[in-house]
């Protein structure tokens, strides 16, 4: 097992500088804000009845964070689509945001085609290629990411660009409000979290390295609620792709109605599983009580429980606080698993077998 305090060994494994993307997350957010804050959209984009956000894998992460943080505050329904087809109800009063970092992912491109056909109000986001070219041809609003703060070039590590870019896009319709002050608070929260998580901070004082050690050789189950669900999904996705580690996510209160009875078998659960609970003082009191009781139930089934608690003062900052923490954890877990976190060989194999472009950004 690698020594997580050995900086040279970590650099040797992390050939694509995923660590650089982890540390640059606050700068991604700031860069995206500066690039999109003056975006102009047609006046009729303010006349919408519903919102669709389409994207796959790393390019679909921002939609989950926005849904978690803003879902209950939106004046109209928002749905995520991680598939090929739009619902029949999509029409000219639907905002459709299509996201593909590579610009060539087939599912959001098909959604884009259908959205234009239905005369929906369409926006696109990506780092180039087809999804931007179509937007330019159709003269619809788009955000072309210039990923200077994503040295790894991995879509899942560009979540700052994707999240802030799409936040601004939605805000341009009047459906939500986002200010520079909120972006700055979010960035400050991440910078504060980083201080004790950097590779130069010894394991004895580094909670991300300690968490990675706890999760090593375990099947990880995240339990979250409300505004933390999107952040939990981001970290789960990165755990799958960066650390090549099994991870799943369940939401409270839903898991209280079934999952607790699924802890008994197989017998290996007590050895293989670990539950990570995302605590927040911003959850409603009833949800906080459910967290406490759920931890008790999991522990009584001899399954290990660990908790992580958000400290920021607002929901968006808390979500990104965990995304930042989890990004470090996954980097260190990849190191413990003795692998370069960037390559995703099975995803690439699958796309090759399917006959789809690997979507590499050039």
VEXVEXGU-803342 format. One record per residue (C-alpha): residue number from 1; residue in one letter; x, y, z. Coordinates in Angstrom, 2 decimals. Example, Ala and Ser with C-alpha at 12.3 -4.5 7.8 and 13.67 -1.06 7.14 Angstrom:
BEGIN
SITE; n; res; px; py; pz
SITE; 1; A; 12.30; -4.50; 7.80
SITE; 2; S; 13.67; -1.06; 7.14
***
This chain:
BEGIN
SITE; n; res; px; py; pz
SITE; 1; X; 0.00; 0.00; 0.00
SITE; 2; X; 1.32; 3.43; -0.95
SITE; 3; X; 2.33; 5.91; 1.73
SITE; 4; X; -0.13; 8.79; 1.28
SITE; 5; X; 2.47; 11.19; 2.64
SITE; 6; X; 4.92; 10.27; -0.13
SITE; 7; X; 4.40; 13.10; -2.61
SITE; 8; X; 6.80; 11.66; -5.19
SITE; 9; X; 4.93; 8.33; -5.29
SITE; 10; X; 1.60; 10.12; -5.71
SITE; 11; X; 2.95; 12.22; -8.59
SITE; 12; X; 4.28; 9.06; -10.23
SITE; 13; X; 0.85; 7.40; -10.15
SITE; 14; X; -1.19; 10.50; -11.00
SITE; 15; X; 0.16; 10.85; -14.54
SITE; 16; X; -2.65; 13.09; -15.84
SITE; 17; X; -2.62; 15.45; -12.84
SITE; 18; X; -6.09; 14.69; -11.49
SITE; 19; X; -4.77; 16.22; -8.26
SITE; 20; X; -4.32; 19.50; -10.15
SITE; 21; X; -7.99; 19.43; -11.17
SITE; 22; X; -9.04; 18.67; -7.58
SITE; 23; X; -7.14; 21.66; -6.20
SITE; 24; X; -8.36; 23.93; -9.02
SITE; 25; X; -12.07; 23.38; -8.33
SITE; 26; X; -12.61; 26.87; -6.79
SITE; 27; X; -10.81; 28.47; -9.75
SITE; 28; X; -13.05; 26.54; -12.15
SITE; 29; X; -16.08; 28.08; -10.47
SITE; 30; X; -14.65; 31.60; -10.64
SITE; 31; X; -13.58; 31.16; -14.27
SITE; 32; X; -17.01; 29.87; -15.28
SITE; 33; X; -18.72; 32.78; -13.53
SITE; 34; X; -16.55; 35.34; -15.32
SITE; 35; X; -17.17; 33.63; -18.68
SITE; 36; X; -20.96; 33.40; -18.33
SITE; 37; X; -22.17; 36.27; -16.14
SITE; 38; X; -22.71; 38.52; -19.16
SITE; 39; X; -24.36; 35.83; -21.29
SITE; 40; X; -27.30; 37.21; -23.25
SITE; 41; X; -30.34; 35.03; -23.98
SITE; 42; X; -33.43; 35.82; -26.07
SITE; 43; X; -36.16; 37.59; -24.10
SITE; 44; X; -38.63; 34.76; -24.72
SITE; 45; X; -36.36; 32.40; -22.73
SITE; 46; X; -37.88; 33.98; -19.63
SITE; 47; X; -41.24; 32.47; -20.59
SITE; 48; X; -40.79; 28.83; -19.54
SITE; 49; X; -43.02; 26.28; -17.83
SITE; 50; X; -40.45; 23.55; -17.15
SITE; 51; X; -36.74; 22.73; -17.35
SITE; 52; X; -34.93; 19.70; -18.76
SITE; 53; X; -31.21; 19.15; -18.11
SITE; 54; X; -29.55; 16.45; -20.22
SITE; 55; X; -26.05; 15.01; -19.78
SITE; 56; X; -24.23; 11.76; -19.14
SITE; 57; X; -21.60; 10.78; -16.58
SITE; 58; X; -19.40; 13.69; -15.59
SITE; 59; X; -21.36; 16.03; -17.86
SITE; 60; X; -24.58; 15.22; -16.01
SITE; 61; X; -23.28; 15.94; -12.51
SITE; 62; X; -24.16; 19.64; -12.42
SITE; 63; X; -27.84; 18.89; -13.04
SITE; 64; X; -27.94; 16.71; -9.93
SITE; 65; X; -26.37; 19.42; -7.78
SITE; 66; X; -28.76; 22.07; -9.12
SITE; 67; X; -31.72; 19.75; -8.57
SITE; 68; X; -30.65; 19.05; -4.99
SITE; 69; X; -29.94; 22.65; -4.00
SITE; 70; X; -32.61; 24.50; -5.98
SITE; 71; X; -35.27; 21.88; -6.72
SITE; 72; X; -37.65; 22.97; -3.95
SITE; 73; X; -37.16; 26.66; -4.75
SITE; 74; X; -37.81; 26.55; -8.49
SITE; 75; X; -41.10; 28.04; -9.72
SITE; 76; X; -41.37; 25.28; -12.32
SITE; 77; X; -40.52; 21.56; -12.55
SITE; 78; X; -36.97; 20.44; -13.35
SITE; 79; X; -36.12; 16.98; -14.60
SITE; 80; X; -32.81; 15.35; -15.43
SITE; 81; X; -32.46; 13.16; -18.49
SITE; 82; X; -29.63; 10.63; -18.66
SITE; 83; X; -30.95; 8.91; -21.75
SITE; 84; X; -31.76; 9.41; -25.43
SITE; 85; X; -35.31; 10.76; -25.52
SITE; 86; X; -37.33; 13.77; -24.41
SITE; 87; X; -40.76; 13.35; -22.80
SITE; 88; X; -43.77; 14.04; -25.01
SITE; 89; X; -44.71; 17.14; -22.97
SITE; 90; X; -41.59; 19.10; -24.00
SITE; 91; X; -42.63; 22.10; -26.10
SITE; 92; X; -41.75; 25.69; -26.95
SITE; 93; X; -42.07; 26.68; -23.27
SITE; 94; X; -39.51; 24.13; -22.09
SITE; 95; X; -35.92; 25.11; -21.36
SITE; 96; X; -33.61; 22.28; -22.47
SITE; 97; X; -29.93; 22.44; -21.44
SITE; 98; X; -27.72; 19.87; -23.17
SITE; 99; X; -24.32; 19.19; -21.59
SITE; 100; X; -21.38; 17.26; -23.05
SITE; 101; X; -17.84; 18.20; -22.07
SITE; 102; X; -16.44; 16.35; -25.10
SITE; 103; X; -19.14; 17.76; -27.34
SITE; 104; X; -19.69; 14.37; -28.97
SITE; 105; X; -21.66; 12.29; -26.45
SITE; 106; X; -24.49; 10.67; -28.36
SITE; 107; X; -27.29; 10.85; -25.78
SITE; 108; X; -27.31; 14.64; -25.19
SITE; 109; X; -26.77; 15.21; -28.93
SITE; 110; X; -29.92; 13.20; -29.62
SITE; 111; X; -31.76; 15.19; -26.93
SITE; 112; X; -30.51; 18.38; -28.61
SITE; 113; X; -31.85; 17.24; -31.97
SITE; 114; X; -35.26; 16.44; -30.50
SITE; 115; X; -35.39; 19.70; -28.53
SITE; 116; X; -34.73; 21.76; -31.66
SITE; 117; X; -37.37; 19.75; -33.50
SITE; 118; X; -39.89; 20.52; -30.74
SITE; 119; X; -38.87; 24.21; -30.86
SITE; 120; X; -37.92; 24.20; -27.19
SITE; 121; X; -35.75; 26.94; -25.72
SITE; 122; X; -32.35; 25.30; -25.99
SITE; 123; X; -28.90; 26.00; -24.52
SITE; 124; X; -25.75; 23.91; -24.76
SITE; 125; X; -22.54; 23.59; -22.77
SITE; 126; X; -19.31; 21.79; -23.61
SITE; 127; X; -15.63; 22.25; -24.36
SITE; 128; X; -16.08; 22.19; -28.12
SITE; 129; X; -16.99; 19.91; -31.03
SITE; 130; X; -20.50; 19.03; -32.18
SITE; 131; X; -22.59; 20.30; -29.28
SITE; 132; X; -21.09; 23.79; -29.64
SITE; 133; X; -21.05; 23.72; -33.45
SITE; 134; X; -24.79; 22.97; -33.54
SITE; 135; X; -25.49; 25.81; -31.10
SITE; 136; X; -23.51; 28.22; -33.28
SITE; 137; X; -25.31; 27.05; -36.42
SITE; 138; X; -28.75; 27.29; -34.80
SITE; 139; X; -27.88; 30.62; -33.10
SITE; 140; X; -28.90; 29.41; -29.63
SITE; 141; X; -27.14; 30.35; -26.36
SITE; 142; X; -24.14; 28.23; -25.41
SITE; 143; X; -21.18; 28.17; -23.05
SITE; 144; X; -17.95; 26.92; -24.59
SITE; 145; X; -15.80; 25.84; -21.67
SITE; 146; X; -12.15; 26.82; -21.80
SITE; 147; X; -10.91; 24.22; -19.28
SITE; 148; X; -7.62; 25.83; -18.27
SITE; 149; X; -8.26; 24.81; -14.65
SITE; 150; X; -8.93; 21.16; -15.49
SITE; 151; X; -5.44; 19.85; -16.31
SITE; 152; X; -6.60; 16.22; -16.18
SITE; 153; X; -9.07; 16.90; -19.04
SITE; 154; X; -11.57; 14.52; -17.40
SITE; 155; X; -15.22; 15.67; -17.69
SITE; 156; X; -16.01; 14.48; -14.17
SITE; 157; X; -13.27; 16.79; -12.87
SITE; 158; X; -14.74; 19.87; -14.63
SITE; 159; X; -17.78; 20.02; -12.36
SITE; 160; X; -16.99; 23.62; -11.34
SITE; 161; X; -17.27; 24.77; -14.95
SITE; 162; X; -20.34; 22.68; -15.59
SITE; 163; X; -22.17; 23.59; -12.38
SITE; 164; X; -21.61; 27.34; -12.44
SITE; 165; X; -22.14; 27.52; -16.19
SITE; 166; X; -25.51; 25.79; -15.95
SITE; 167; X; -26.48; 27.74; -12.83
SITE; 168; X; -25.99; 30.95; -14.79
SITE; 169; X; -27.88; 29.54; -17.78
SITE; 170; X; -30.91; 28.73; -15.63
SITE; 171; X; -30.66; 32.09; -13.86
SITE; 172; X; -30.84; 33.92; -17.20
SITE; 173; X; -34.42; 32.66; -17.53
SITE; 174; X; -35.35; 34.11; -14.13
SITE; 175; X; -36.09; 30.65; -12.68
SITE; 176; X; -33.38; 31.05; -10.02
SITE; 177; X; -31.12; 33.82; -8.78
SITE; 178; X; -27.37; 33.44; -8.41
SITE; 179; X; -25.00; 36.23; -7.38
SITE; 180; X; -21.25; 36.77; -7.34
SITE; 181; X; -21.50; 36.84; -3.54
SITE; 182; X; -22.88; 33.28; -3.52
SITE; 183; X; -20.15; 32.09; -5.89
SITE; 184; X; -17.51; 33.75; -3.71
SITE; 185; X; -18.93; 32.13; -0.55
SITE; 186; X; -18.88; 28.75; -2.28
SITE; 187; X; -15.27; 29.25; -3.38
SITE; 188; X; -14.23; 30.39; 0.10
SITE; 189; X; -15.81; 27.26; 1.60
SITE; 190; X; -13.82; 25.03; -0.76
SITE; 191; X; -10.55; 26.88; -0.17
SITE; 192; X; -11.06; 26.52; 3.58
SITE; 193; X; -11.70; 22.79; 3.21
SITE; 194; X; -8.58; 22.39; 1.06
SITE; 195; X; -6.22; 23.76; 3.71
SITE; 196; X; -6.04; 20.49; 5.65
SITE; 197; X; -6.48; 18.11; 2.70
SITE; 198; X; -3.57; 18.96; 0.43
SITE; 199; X; -1.06; 16.23; -0.35
SITE; 200; X; 1.54; 18.14; 1.68
SITE; 201; X; -0.57; 17.74; 4.86
SITE; 202; X; 0.42; 14.60; 6.76
SITE; 203; X; -2.09; 11.78; 7.16
SITE; 204; X; -2.22; 12.32; 10.93
SITE; 205; X; -3.76; 15.77; 10.27
SITE; 206; X; -5.47; 15.10; 6.93
SITE; 207; X; -9.10; 13.96; 7.20
SITE; 208; X; -9.32; 13.07; 3.47
SITE; 209; X; -6.36; 10.69; 3.72
SITE; 210; X; -7.87; 9.21; 6.88
SITE; 211; X; -11.25; 8.73; 5.19
SITE; 212; X; -9.60; 7.08; 2.18
SITE; 213; X; -7.93; 4.60; 4.53
SITE; 214; X; -11.32; 3.78; 6.10
SITE; 215; X; -12.91; 3.23; 2.68
SITE; 216; X; -10.03; 1.14; 1.31
SITE; 217; X; -11.19; -2.32; 0.17
SITE; 218; X; -14.80; -1.54; 1.11
SITE; 219; X; -18.04; -1.25; -0.82
SITE; 220; X; -19.14; 2.30; -0.06
SITE; 221; X; -22.75; 3.37; 0.48
SITE; 222; X; -23.47; 7.09; 0.72
SITE; 223; X; -26.55; 8.23; 2.64
SITE; 224; X; -27.64; 11.81; 2.02
SITE; 225; X; -30.70; 14.05; 1.80
SITE; 226; X; -32.01; 17.20; 0.17
SITE; 227; X; -29.30; 19.64; -0.93
SITE; 228; X; -26.50; 17.13; -0.27
SITE; 229; X; -27.78; 14.52; -2.73
SITE; 230; X; -26.19; 16.13; -5.77
SITE; 231; X; -22.81; 16.49; -4.09
SITE; 232; X; -23.00; 12.88; -2.92
SITE; 233; X; -23.66; 11.78; -6.49
SITE; 234; X; -20.63; 13.74; -7.74
SITE; 235; X; -18.38; 12.04; -5.19
SITE; 236; X; -19.87; 8.61; -5.92
SITE; 237; X; -19.27; 9.12; -9.65
SITE; 238; X; -15.66; 10.14; -9.02
SITE; 239; X; -15.19; 7.18; -6.69
SITE; 240; X; -16.31; 4.83; -9.46
SITE; 241; X; -14.17; 6.44; -12.16
SITE; 242; X; -11.15; 7.78; -10.26
SITE; 243; X; -10.69; 5.15; -7.55
SITE; 244; X; -12.26; 2.32; -9.60
SITE; 245; X; -14.15; 1.53; -6.40
SITE; 246; X; -17.73; 0.34; -5.98
SITE; 247; X; -20.00; 3.00; -4.48
SITE; 248; X; -23.75; 3.53; -4.31
SITE; 249; X; -26.00; 6.28; -2.98
SITE; 250; X; -29.35; 6.21; -1.18
SITE; 251; X; -31.48; 9.08; 0.01
SITE; 252; X; -33.09; 9.65; 3.38
SITE; 253; X; -36.01; 9.32; 4.05
SITE; 254; X; -36.56; 6.85; 1.19
SITE; 255; X; -33.98; 4.32; 2.39
SITE; 256; X; -35.79; 4.13; 5.75
SITE; 257; X; -38.64; 2.36; 3.99
SITE; 258; X; -36.66; -0.59; 2.60
SITE; 259; X; -32.85; -0.57; 2.76
SITE; 260; X; -32.53; -1.13; 6.50
SITE; 261; X; -34.01; -4.62; 6.05
SITE; 262; X; -31.39; -5.41; 3.42
SITE; 263; X; -28.40; -5.18; 5.74
SITE; 264; X; -28.55; -8.69; 7.20
SITE; 265; X; -27.44; -10.70; 4.18
SITE; 266; X; -25.13; -11.67; 2.69
SITE; 267; X; -23.04; -12.39; 5.77
SITE; 268; X; -20.13; -10.55; 4.15
SITE; 269; X; -21.95; -7.20; 4.59
SITE; 270; X; -20.37; -6.65; 7.99
SITE; 271; X; -16.91; -7.07; 6.44
SITE; 272; X; -17.41; -5.46; 3.03
SITE; 273; X; -19.80; -2.53; 3.50
SITE; 274; X; -19.22; 0.91; 4.95
SITE; 275; X; -21.87; 3.63; 5.18
SITE; 276; X; -20.90; 7.28; 4.79
SITE; 277; X; -23.56; 9.65; 6.16
SITE; 278; X; -23.56; 13.26; 4.95
SITE; 279; X; -24.76; 15.31; 7.91
SITE; 280; X; -25.99; 18.89; 7.67
SITE; 281; X; -27.40; 21.38; 10.15
SITE; 282; X; -29.52; 22.73; 7.27
SITE; 283; X; -31.60; 19.56; 7.01
SITE; 284; X; -35.09; 19.87; 8.52
SITE; 285; X; -35.22; 18.65; 12.12
SITE; 286; X; -37.19; 15.56; 11.16
SITE; 287; X; -34.54; 14.57; 8.59
SITE; 288; X; -31.76; 15.07; 11.13
SITE; 289; X; -33.57; 12.74; 13.53
SITE; 290; X; -33.87; 10.14; 10.78
SITE; 291; X; -30.10; 10.33; 10.20
SITE; 292; X; -29.38; 9.61; 13.85
SITE; 293; X; -31.74; 6.62; 13.99
SITE; 294; X; -30.55; 5.26; 10.63
SITE; 295; X; -26.93; 5.28; 11.83
SITE; 296; X; -28.05; 3.34; 14.89
SITE; 297; X; -29.83; 0.73; 12.75
SITE; 298; X; -26.85; 0.29; 10.43
SITE; 299; X; -24.48; -0.07; 13.40
SITE; 300; X; -26.77; -2.63; 15.04
SITE; 301; X; -26.39; -4.71; 11.87
SITE; 302; X; -22.61; -4.70; 12.42
SITE; 303; X; -21.96; -2.52; 9.37
SITE; 304; X; -19.39; 0.23; 9.83
SITE; 305; X; -20.67; 3.82; 9.92
SITE; 306; X; -18.70; 7.00; 9.29
SITE; 307; X; -20.05; 10.54; 9.19
SITE; 308; X; -19.04; 13.72; 7.42
SITE; 309; X; -20.59; 17.02; 8.51
SITE; 310; X; -20.98; 20.17; 6.42
SITE; 311; X; -20.10; 23.47; 8.09
SITE; 312; X; -20.94; 26.17; 5.53
SITE; 313; X; -23.84; 28.56; 6.08
SITE; 314; X; -25.84; 27.87; 2.89
SITE; 315; X; -26.91; 24.86; 0.87
SITE; 316; X; -24.86; 25.52; -2.28
SITE; 317; X; -21.65; 25.98; -0.29
SITE; 318; X; -22.33; 22.83; 1.74
SITE; 319; X; -22.81; 20.79; -1.44
SITE; 320; X; -19.51; 22.02; -2.85
SITE; 321; X; -17.78; 21.63; 0.49
SITE; 322; X; -18.44; 17.89; 0.23
SITE; 323; X; -17.57; 17.74; -3.47
SITE; 324; X; -14.20; 19.26; -2.63
SITE; 325; X; -13.62; 16.93; 0.32
SITE; 326; X; -14.74; 13.89; -1.65
SITE; 327; X; -12.50; 14.78; -4.59
SITE; 328; X; -9.48; 14.56; -2.31
SITE; 329; X; -10.73; 11.32; -0.75
SITE; 330; X; -11.14; 9.71; -4.17
SITE; 331; X; -7.69; 10.84; -5.30
SITE; 332; X; -6.14; 9.27; -2.21
SITE; 333; X; -8.28; 6.13; -2.54
SITE; 334; X; -7.01; 5.74; -6.11
SITE; 335; X; -3.47; 5.95; -4.75
SITE; 336; X; -4.24; 3.24; -2.17
SITE; 337; X; -5.61; 1.12; -5.01
SITE; 338; X; -2.28; 1.67; -6.79
SITE; 339; X; -3.62; 3.19; -9.99
SITE; 340; X; -3.67; 6.31; -12.13
SITE; 341; X; -7.10; 7.87; -11.50
SITE; 342; X; -7.55; 9.35; -14.99
SITE; 343; X; -7.95; 6.39; -17.40
SITE; 344; X; -11.40; 4.80; -17.60
SITE; 345; X; -10.61; 1.65; -19.62
SITE; 346; X; -13.97; -0.09; -19.28
SITE; 347; X; -15.96; 2.99; -20.26
SITE; 348; X; -13.66; 3.44; -23.26
SITE; 349; X; -13.99; -0.27; -24.13
SITE; 350; X; -17.75; -0.03; -23.94
SITE; 351; X; -17.89; 3.02; -26.22
SITE; 352; X; -15.58; 1.31; -28.71
SITE; 353; X; -17.81; -1.78; -28.77
SITE; 354; X; -20.85; 0.47; -29.18
SITE; 355; X; -19.20; 2.31; -32.04
SITE; 356; X; -19.28; 5.69; -30.29
SITE; 357; X; -16.51; 8.28; -30.26
SITE; 358; X; -14.41; 8.24; -27.09
SITE; 359; X; -15.19; 11.94; -26.85
SITE; 360; X; -11.65; 13.05; -26.10
SITE; 361; X; -11.28; 16.82; -26.04
SITE; 362; X; -8.53; 18.05; -28.36
***
